[in-house]
Amino acid sequence: MRIGTYLTDLFFPYTCPVCHEPLGEEESLCPKCMAQLPRTEQALQRDNSTEVLLQDDPHFRWGGCWLEYEKGSWLQQIMFQAKFGQGNPPLLRQLGQQAAREWVDTGFFDGIDLIMPIPLHPKRFRTRGFNQSEWIAKGLQDVLLLPMNTDNLTRERNNKKQSQSGREERQQIQSGLFAVNHPEELYKKTILIVDDIITTGATVCSAMTAFKKVYGCKIAVFALAKAK
Ligand SMILES: [Zn+2]
């Protein structure tokens, strides 16, 4: 190891996962890389590609993904690193905060009563140690100051490992995959469901089916990124 590298690591132990420049306090991604994230304009676009995927649910009202990435992009890589292995919950939170700051004036979050992140199955939560969607939601909450609930919506079954099921199967909407345990607490509320990445929309659609028994609720959906 070069001495220069060693000294840099000593004084600035945290570096940006993309460009490896030193990070400031409470940063998990540097401002330069943050500025280069591929934004969508979905906050202001109705009938955007996210809404098209989710529109068949009777409770669904509006939705959007903040970023959009191609397979193999650096954004996909840092999202993967943030979610798996050791994970990087502070990065997910910082991205959530940034998204909220950029979208708050568009009116996208207007009228929301409650934030509900997509839950993991308890078994997966225990092995991973954190729920990635909850950390994104925490970031939104830091800026929007809205209440969050993490125990009313639960995941009843784990998805099969992707390699064990065909593409068709992964895209299927499954009722019974999620459950709302106290529907009476959500009557007539406008709920923001938060997910990390939307690909086919099947997970969010499956979660929305659990709100069937919730009288008069409306659902908006926010995801950090949409995979093309
Ligand atoms: Zn960077």
Boltz pocket constraint, residues with backbone or C-beta under 6 A from the ligand:
constraints:
  - pocket:
      binder: B
      contacts: [[A, 16], [A, 17], [A, 18], [A, 19], [A, 20], [A, 21], [A, 29], [A, 30], [A, 31], [A, 32], [A, 33], [A, 34]]
      max_distance: 6.0
